[in-house]
Amino acid sequence: LADDVGEFYPESDRYRDYFEPQTSVWTEPYQGKRSRLLTYYYPLFSSEGRWLGTSLVDVDSGYLGNLLDDVVFQKAGSFLLLTQSGQVIADPTNLGSEPQTYQNIAGLEPIWPQVDVRTPGFLKGDSGYWAYAMVPGQDWLLFGFVPYNAIYGRIFRIAALTTSLMVLLLGTVVYLAIKKLN
């Protein structure tokens, strides 16, 4: 980034205006040579406050996606990691390298305006429930999605099994009662 005259970090306008006021920064996801990346910036200062350098670390969003690759509930659902602006950082269900936003996630676009980044929340979508919370120390949102069939399918199976057992029990009682009366 310091190819031109005056672009050396401590002397550039970009450094003074954007980086210097920050204590640490995660960039928005961007396309690297082989995968989508995020860069973490952290300035290093001496004990006297003199700038010593800047630490920049690139993190592959696929790595974060692997950390989130777990089912949410009853072997169904998924986790997502997004920026507050709606850029997808990690989506284990879609490991493609194309840039994505909340608009590319099925069911998330209609509820996005209801997301309040200041507090954790729980929203009902078209195809399931969405729970979200801020990642501590970051400007990221972690979403968990559970489809309706994971919840209501289990309730239906329990209700059907219970009803079947009750019908069987009552049928046996009625059969024995009629047999006893005869």
Secondary structure, DSSP 8 states (H G I E B T S, - for coil): ---STT-SGGGSHHIIIIITT-S-EE---EE-SSSEEEEEEEEEE-TTS-EEEEEEEEEEHHHHHHHH-S-SBTTB-EEEEEETTSBEEE-TT----S--BGGGSTTTTTTGGG--TTS-EEEE-SSEEEEEEE-TTSSEEEEEEEEHHHHHHHHHHHHHHHHHHHHHHHHHHHHHHHHHH-
